[in-house]
Amino acid sequence: MTLEERKWANQLFWMVKGHLIPDSWPESEIRIIEQSYFKRLWGNHEALYHLEGFEEAWEKKHGIASNTRPQ
């Protein structure tokens, strides 16, 4: 699973649970969650409001400084 795929799964997880997926979870479980939460959120136009804080948490977890992101 690429970092980009893992980030997408974490975004979906964040919209439902409000926190990132634990590092200890296996890739197979993350893929199941990704499919399930994608179906759950499909058509939910308010889901994007639940992303508040995601980018900051993702950057902190992966050591990415927000001022170094490409624009």
MMTF fields as JSON, N, C-alpha, C and O atoms, coordinates in Angstrom:
{
  "mmtfVersion": "1.0.0",
  "mmtfProducer": "UNKNOWN",
  "numBonds": 283,
  "numAtoms": 284,
  "numGroups": 71,
  "numChains": 1,
  "numModels": 1,
  "chainsPerModel": [1],
  "groupsPerChain": [71],
  "chainIdList": ["A"],
  "bondAtomList": [4, 2, 8, 6, 12, 10, 16, 14, 20, 18, 24, 22, 28, 26, 32, 30, 36, 34, 40, 38, 44, 42, 48, 46, 52, 50, 56, 54, 60, 58, 64, 62, 68, 66, 72, 70, 76, 74, 80, 78, 84, 82, 88, 86, 92, 90, 96, 94, 100, 98, 104, 102, 108, 106, 112, 110, 116, 114, 120, 118, 124, 122, 128, 126, 132, 130, 136, 134, 140, 138, 144, 142, 148, 146, 152, 150, 156, 154, 160, 158, 164, 162, 168, 166, 172, 170, 176, 174, 180, 178, 184, 182, 188, 186, 192, 190, 196, 194, 200, 198, 204, 202, 208, 206, 212, 210, 216, 214, 220, 218, 224, 222, 228, 226, 232, 230, 236, 234, 240, 238, 244, 242, 248, 246, 252, 250, 256, 254, 260, 258, 264, 262, 268, 266, 272, 270, 276, 274, 280, 278],
  "bondOrderList": [1, 1, 1, 1, 1, 1, 1, 1, 1, 1, 1, 1, 1, 1, 1, 1, 1, 1, 1, 1, 1, 1, 1, 1, 1, 1, 1, 1, 1, 1, 1, 1, 1, 1, 1, 1, 1, 1, 1, 1, 1, 1, 1, 1, 1, 1, 1, 1, 1, 1, 1, 1, 1, 1, 1, 1, 1, 1, 1, 1, 1, 1, 1, 1, 1, 1, 1, 1, 1, 1],
  "groupList": [{"groupName": "MET", "atomNameList": ["N", "CA", "C", "O"], "elementList": ["N", "C", "C", "O"], "formalChargeList": [0, 0, 0, 0], "bondAtomList": [1, 0, 2, 1, 3, 2], "bondOrderList": [1, 1, 2], "singleLetterCode": "M", "chemCompType": "L-PEPTIDE LINKING"}, {"groupName": "THR", "atomNameList": ["N", "CA", "C", "O"], "elementList": ["N", "C", "C", "O"], "formalChargeList": [0, 0, 0, 0], "bondAtomList": [1, 0, 2, 1, 3, 2], "bondOrderList": [1, 1, 2], "singleLetterCode": "T", "chemCompType": "L-PEPTIDE LINKING"}, {"groupName": "LEU", "atomNameList": ["N", "CA", "C", "O"], "elementList": ["N", "C", "C", "O"], "formalChargeList": [0, 0, 0, 0], "bondAtomList": [1, 0, 2, 1, 3, 2], "bondOrderList": [1, 1, 2], "singleLetterCode": "L", "chemCompType": "L-PEPTIDE LINKING"}, {"groupName": "GLU", "atomNameList": ["N", "CA", "C", "O"], "elementList": ["N", "C", "C", "O"], "formalChargeList": [0, 0, 0, 0], "bondAtomList": [1, 0, 2, 1, 3, 2], "bondOrderList": [1, 1, 2], "singleLetterCode": "E", "chemCompType": "L-PEPTIDE LINKING"}, {"groupName": "ARG", "atomNameList": ["N", "CA", "C", "O"], "elementList": ["N", "C", "C", "O"], "formalChargeList": [0, 0, 0, 0], "bondAtomList": [1, 0, 2, 1, 3, 2], "bondOrderList": [1, 1, 2], "singleLetterCode": "R", "chemCompType": "L-PEPTIDE LINKING"}, {"groupName": "LYS", "atomNameList": ["N", "CA", "C", "O"], "elementList": ["N", "C", "C", "O"], "formalChargeList": [0, 0, 0, 0], "bondAtomList": [1, 0, 2, 1, 3, 2], "bondOrderList": [1, 1, 2], "singleLetterCode": "K", "chemCompType": "L-PEPTIDE LINKING"}, {"groupName": "TRP", "atomNameList": ["N", "CA", "C", "O"], "elementList": ["N", "C", "C", "O"], "formalChargeList": [0, 0, 0, 0], "bondAtomList": [1, 0, 2, 1, 3, 2], "bondOrderList": [1, 1, 2], "singleLetterCode": "W", "chemCompType": "L-PEPTIDE LINKING"}, {"groupName": "ALA", "atomNameList": ["N", "CA", "C", "O"], "elementList": ["N", "C", "C", "O"], "formalChargeList": [0, 0, 0, 0], "bondAtomList": [1, 0, 2, 1, 3, 2], "bondOrderList": [1, 1, 2], "singleLetterCode": "A", "chemCompType": "L-PEPTIDE LINKING"}, {"groupName": "ASN", "atomNameList": ["N", "CA", "C", "O"], "elementList": ["N", "C", "C", "O"], "formalChargeList": [0, 0, 0, 0], "bondAtomList": [1, 0, 2, 1, 3, 2], "bondOrderList": [1, 1, 2], "singleLetterCode": "N", "chemCompType": "L-PEPTIDE LINKING"}, {"groupName": "GLN", "atomNameList": ["N", "CA", "C", "O"], "elementList": ["N", "C", "C", "O"], "formalChargeList": [0, 0, 0, 0], "bondAtomList": [1, 0, 2, 1, 3, 2], "bondOrderList": [1, 1, 2], "singleLetterCode": "Q", "chemCompType": "L-PEPTIDE LINKING"}, {"groupName": "PHE", "atomNameList": ["N", "CA", "C", "O"], "elementList": ["N", "C", "C", "O"], "formalChargeList": [0, 0, 0, 0], "bondAtomList": [1, 0, 2, 1, 3, 2], "bondOrderList": [1, 1, 2], "singleLetterCode": "F", "chemCompType": "L-PEPTIDE LINKING"}, {"groupName": "VAL", "atomNameList": ["N", "CA", "C", "O"], "elementList": ["N", "C", "C", "O"], "formalChargeList": [0, 0, 0, 0], "bondAtomList": [1, 0, 2, 1, 3, 2], "bondOrderList": [1, 1, 2], "singleLetterCode": "V", "chemCompType": "L-PEPTIDE LINKING"}, {"groupName": "GLY", "atomNameList": ["N", "CA", "C", "O"], "elementList": ["N", "C", "C", "O"], "formalChargeList": [0, 0, 0, 0], "bondAtomList": [1, 0, 2, 1, 3, 2], "bondOrderList": [1, 1, 2], "singleLetterCode": "G", "chemCompType": "PEPTIDE LINKING"}, {"groupName": "HIS", "atomNameList": ["N", "CA", "C", "O"], "elementList": ["N", "C", "C", "O"], "formalChargeList": [0, 0, 0, 0], "bondAtomList": [1, 0, 2, 1, 3, 2], "bondOrderList": [1, 1, 2], "singleLetterCode": "H", "chemCompType": "L-PEPTIDE LINKING"}, {"groupName": "ILE", "atomNameList": ["N", "CA", "C", "O"], "elementList": ["N", "C", "C", "O"], "formalChargeList": [0, 0, 0, 0], "bondAtomList": [1, 0, 2, 1, 3, 2], "bondOrderList": [1, 1, 2], "singleLetterCode": "I", "chemCompType": "L-PEPTIDE LINKING"}, {"groupName": "PRO", "atomNameList": ["N", "CA", "C", "O"], "elementList": ["N", "C", "C", "O"], "formalChargeList": [0, 0, 0, 0], "bondAtomList": [1, 0, 2, 1, 3, 2], "bondOrderList": [1, 1, 2], "singleLetterCode": "P", "chemCompType": "L-PEPTIDE LINKING"}, {"groupName": "ASP", "atomNameList": ["N", "CA", "C", "O"], "elementList": ["N", "C", "C", "O"], "formalChargeList": [0, 0, 0, 0], "bondAtomList": [1, 0, 2, 1, 3, 2], "bondOrderList": [1, 1, 2], "singleLetterCode": "D", "chemCompType": "L-PEPTIDE LINKING"}, {"groupName": "SER", "atomNameList": ["N", "CA", "C", "O"], "elementList": ["N", "C", "C", "O"], "formalChargeList": [0, 0, 0, 0], "bondAtomList": [1, 0, 2, 1, 3, 2], "bondOrderList": [1, 1, 2], "singleLetterCode": "S", "chemCompType": "L-PEPTIDE LINKING"}, {"groupName": "TYR", "atomNameList": ["N", "CA", "C", "O"], "elementList": ["N", "C", "C", "O"], "formalChargeList": [0, 0, 0, 0], "bondAtomList": [1, 0, 2, 1, 3, 2], "bondOrderList": [1, 1, 2], "singleLetterCode": "Y", "chemCompType": "L-PEPTIDE LINKING"}],
  "groupTypeList": [0, 1, 2, 3, 3, 4, 5, 6, 7, 8, 9, 2, 10, 6, 0, 11, 5, 12, 13, 2, 14, 15, 16, 17, 6, 15, 3, 17, 3, 14, 4, 14, 14, 3, 9, 17, 18, 10, 5, 4, 2, 6, 12, 8, 13, 3, 7, 2, 18, 13, 2, 3, 12, 10, 3, 3, 7, 6, 3, 5, 5, 13, 12, 14, 7, 17, 8, 1, 4, 15, 9],
  "groupIdList": [1, 2, 3, 4, 5, 6, 7, 8, 9, 10, 11, 12, 13, 14, 15, 16, 17, 18, 19, 20, 21, 22, 23, 24, 25, 26, 27, 28, 29, 30, 31, 32, 33, 34, 35, 36, 37, 38, 39, 40, 41, 42, 43, 44, 45, 46, 47, 48, 49, 50, 51, 52, 53, 54, 55, 56, 57, 58, 59, 60, 61, 62, 63, 64, 65, 66, 67, 68, 69, 70, 71],
  "secStructList": [7, 7, 2, 2, 2, 2, 2, 2, 2, 2, 2, 2, 2, 2, 2, 2, 2, 1, 1, 7, 7, 7, 6, 6, 1, 7, 2, 2, 2, 2, 2, 2, 2, 2, 2, 2, 2, 2, 2, 2, 2, 6, 6, 7, 6, 6, 4, 4, 4, 4, 4, 6, 6, 2, 2, 2, 2, 2, 2, 2, 2, 2, 6, 7, 7, 4, 4, 4, 1, 7, 7],
  "xCoordList": [0.86, 0.0, 0.907, 1.783, 0.678, 1.498, 1.097, 0.043, 1.95, 1.653, 0.391, -0.413, 0.22, -0.976, -2.247, -3.268, -2.192, -3.337, -3.637, -4.796, -2.588, -2.755, -3.354, -4.166, -2.945, -3.497, -4.988, -5.78, -5.377, -6.798, -7.61, -8.68, -7.109, -7.801, -7.914, -8.943, -6.856, -6.878, -7.863, -8.488, -8.005, -8.988, -10.397, -11.192, -10.701, -12.017, -12.233, -13.293, -11.222, -11.296, -11.507, -12.31, -10.784, -10.889, -12.306, -12.84, -12.926, -14.275, -15.296, -16.302, -15.032, -15.961, -15.587, -16.452, -14.31, -13.879, -13.228, -13.215, -12.682, -12.079, -10.636, -10.114, -9.978, -8.552, -7.94, -8.654, -6.612, -5.9, -5.929, -6.145, -5.708, -5.64, -4.351, -3.287, -4.422, -3.209, -2.192, -2.564, -0.918, 0.158, 0.199, 0.676, -0.289, -0.197, -1.208, -1.1, -2.183, -3.2, -2.618, -1.898, -2.921, -2.388, -3.037, -4.162, -2.305, -2.788, -4.122, -4.989, -4.293, -5.543, -6.738, -7.8, -6.58, -7.651, -7.928, -9.079, -6.863, -7.014, -7.778, -8.61, -7.51, -8.217, -9.702, -10.548, -10.02, -11.428, -12.125, -13.245, -11.466, -12.016, -12.219, -13.254, -11.225, -11.308, -12.55, -13.29, -12.777, -13.941, -15.239, -16.182, -15.291, -16.49, -16.842, -17.994, -15.844, -16.1, -16.365, -17.11, -15.773, -16.075, -17.566, -18.239, -18.072, -19.497, -20.355, -21.393, -19.916, -20.671, -20.775, -21.809, -19.698, -19.652, -20.126, -20.324, -20.307, -20.701, -22.0, -22.992, -21.979, -23.166, -23.401, -24.36, -22.548, -22.693, -21.976, -20.771, -22.729, -22.12, -21.544, -20.82, -21.844, -21.312, -20.035, -19.437, -19.612, -18.44, -17.177, -16.337, -17.039, -15.839, -15.693, -14.578, -16.799, -16.717, -16.025, -15.542, -15.981, -15.375, -13.884, -13.262, -13.303, -11.871, -11.039, -9.812, -11.688, -10.966, -9.93, -10.251, -8.697, -7.605, -6.868, -5.816, -7.407, -6.775, -5.376, -4.424, -5.246, -3.941, -2.87, -1.738, -3.22, -2.26, -1.835, -0.653, -2.803, -2.493, -1.642, -0.701, -1.969, -1.214, 0.226, 1.175, 0.372, 1.707, 2.531, 3.725, 1.897, 2.606, 3.063, 4.187, 2.195, 2.513, 3.653, 4.471, 3.704, 4.695, 5.851, 6.681, 5.913, 7.045, 7.129, 8.223, 5.989, 5.958, 5.619, 4.569, 6.485, 6.204, 5.229, 5.426, 4.196, 3.172, 3.726, 3.164, 4.812, 5.369, 6.239, 6.72, 6.452, 7.253, 6.395, 6.919, 5.074, 4.184, 4.203, 4.242, 4.174, 4.082, 2.756, 1.735, 2.772, 1.531, 1.061, 0.031],
  "yCoordList": [-1.168, 0.0, 1.232, 1.376, 2.109, 3.31, 4.304, 4.175, 5.28, 6.311, 7.076, 7.435, 7.323, 8.026, 7.203, 7.757, 5.898, 5.021, 4.99, 5.019, 4.932, 4.917, 6.24, 6.254, 7.349, 8.649, 8.699, 9.179, 8.21, 8.19, 7.361, 7.788, 6.191, 5.343, 6.068, 5.987, 6.775, 7.531, 8.694, 9.021, 9.319, 10.389, 9.852, 10.46, 8.728, 8.118, 7.741, 8.004, 7.128, 6.714, 7.933, 7.891, 9.017, 10.245, 10.81, 11.26, 10.788, 11.329, 10.547, 11.102, 9.263, 8.431, 8.402, 8.572, 8.188, 7.97, 9.171, 9.256, 10.111, 11.3, 11.147, 11.997, 10.07, 9.895, 9.026, 8.434, 8.955, 8.193, 6.69, 6.268, 5.909, 4.457, 4.105, 4.617, 3.256, 2.855, 2.171, 1.421, 2.441, 1.864, 0.344, -0.307, -0.212, -1.659, -2.454, -3.678, -1.791, -2.504, -2.991, -2.25, -4.236, -4.787, -4.147, -3.65, -4.174, -3.597, -4.204, -3.491, -5.495, -6.15, -5.55, -5.367, -5.246, -4.639, -3.209, -2.776, -2.486, -1.103, -1.07, -0.187, -2.009, -2.058, -2.369, -1.816, -3.231, -3.544, -2.298, -1.982, -1.602, -0.378, 0.665, 1.329, 0.804, 1.787, 1.546, 2.486, 0.325, -0.01, 0.233, 0.801, -0.185, -0.046, 1.423, 1.829, 2.211, 3.616, 4.431, 5.41, 4.052, 4.741, 4.578, 5.55, 3.36, 3.104, 3.862, 4.422, 3.876, 4.549, 6.054, 6.663, 6.65, 8.097, 8.564, 9.76, 7.634, 8.002, 8.813, 8.387, 9.972, 10.807, 11.651, 12.422, 11.525, 12.316, 13.649, 13.759, 14.653, 15.933, 16.664, 17.646, 16.218, 16.848, 16.18, 16.653, 15.11, 14.361, 15.219, 15.052, 16.128, 16.963, 17.846, 18.226, 18.177, 18.978, 18.212, 18.814, 16.913, 16.08, 15.857, 15.065, 16.549, 16.433, 17.45, 17.452, 18.296, 19.318, 18.674, 17.808, 19.116, 18.598, 17.425, 17.025, 16.862, 15.682, 15.981, 15.274, 17.023, 17.325, 17.557, 17.093, 18.26, 18.529, 17.227, 17.021, 16.355, 15.069, 14.199, 13.548, 14.185, 13.382, 13.89, 13.105, 15.199, 15.791, 15.53, 15.242, 15.63, 15.38, 13.924, 13.64, 13.017, 11.59, 11.223, 10.357, 11.883, 11.538, 12.519, 12.43, 13.447, 14.371, 15.319, 15.699, 15.707, 16.629, 18.012, 18.203, 18.957, 20.318, 20.96, 20.882, 21.584, 22.167, 23.26, 23.516, 23.908, 24.956, 24.412, 25.185, 23.094, 22.501, 21.788, 21.211, 21.824, 21.19, 21.955, 23.186, 21.228, 21.93, 22.648, 22.177, 23.778, 24.545, 24.549, 25.148],
  "zCoordList": [0.0, 0.0, 0.0, 0.852, -0.969, -1.058, 0.035, 0.658, 0.246, 1.24, 0.849, 1.71, -0.434, -0.911, -0.657, -0.25, -0.891, -0.612, 0.889, 1.305, 1.68, 3.134, 3.628, 4.553, 3.002, 3.385, 3.062, 3.874, 1.888, 1.505, 2.507, 2.941, 2.869, 3.844, 5.183, 5.854, 5.566, 6.82, 6.77, 7.779, 5.607, 5.476, 5.698, 6.415, 5.091, 5.263, 6.732, 7.301, 7.33, 8.728, 9.629, 10.561, 9.344, 10.133, 10.07, 11.084, 8.872, 8.732, 9.556, 9.998, 9.758, 10.524, 12.007, 12.866, 12.313, 13.698, 14.376, 15.604, 13.578, 14.163, 14.6, 15.323, 14.169, 14.445, 13.351, 12.542, 13.335, 12.312, 12.612, 13.748, 11.574, 11.712, 12.467, 12.122, 13.472, 14.198, 13.272, 12.37, 13.511, 12.701, 12.769, 11.839, 13.839, 14.043, 13.21, 13.132, 12.589, 11.824, 10.507, 9.838, 10.123, 8.877, 7.648, 7.705, 6.551, 5.296, 4.864, 4.359, 5.055, 4.651, 5.388, 4.793, 6.665, 7.455, 6.991, 6.932, 6.664, 6.197, 4.879, 4.671, 3.999, 2.707, 2.911, 2.208, 3.845, 4.15, 4.693, 4.292, 5.595, 6.173, 5.086, 5.035, 4.219, 3.134, 2.271, 1.981, 1.868, 1.049, 1.806, 1.256, 3.043, 3.86, 4.116, 3.958, 4.509, 4.826, 3.572, 3.626, 2.438, 1.185, 0.864, 0.521, 0.974, 0.734, 1.742, 1.39, 2.985, 4.05, 3.81, 4.086, 3.294, 3.114, 1.742, 1.529, 0.813, -0.546, -0.51, 0.081, -1.143, -1.202, 0.034, 0.076, 1.043, 2.258, 2.043, 2.267, 1.606, 1.273, 2.49, 2.324, 3.674, 4.883, 5.382, 6.348, 4.756, 5.224, 5.254, 6.138, 4.301, 4.256, 5.487, 5.845, 6.135, 7.352, 8.479, 9.438, 8.364, 9.399, 9.174, 9.884, 8.189, 7.934, 8.717, 8.623, 9.473, 10.218, 11.142, 11.956, 10.996, 11.809, 11.188, 11.686, 10.099, 9.501, 8.973, 9.304, 8.155, 7.543, 8.607, 8.465, 9.648, 10.724, 11.409, 11.682, 11.685, 12.33, 11.41, 11.865, 10.119, 9.149, 9.05, 9.071, 8.944, 8.837, 10.095, 10.013, 11.241, 12.503, 12.58, 12.994, 12.183, 12.244, 11.303, 11.615, 10.152, 9.136, 9.057, 8.152, 9.988, 10.051, 8.888, 8.47, 8.358, 7.23, 7.766, 8.38, 7.541, 7.979, 6.993, 5.781, 7.506, 6.633, 5.733, 4.668, 6.131, 5.29, 4.16, 3.332, 4.11, 3.039, 2.005, 1.053, 2.188, 1.225, -0.083, -0.08, -1.227, -2.512, -2.636, -2.134, -3.299, -3.455, -4.871, -5.179]
}
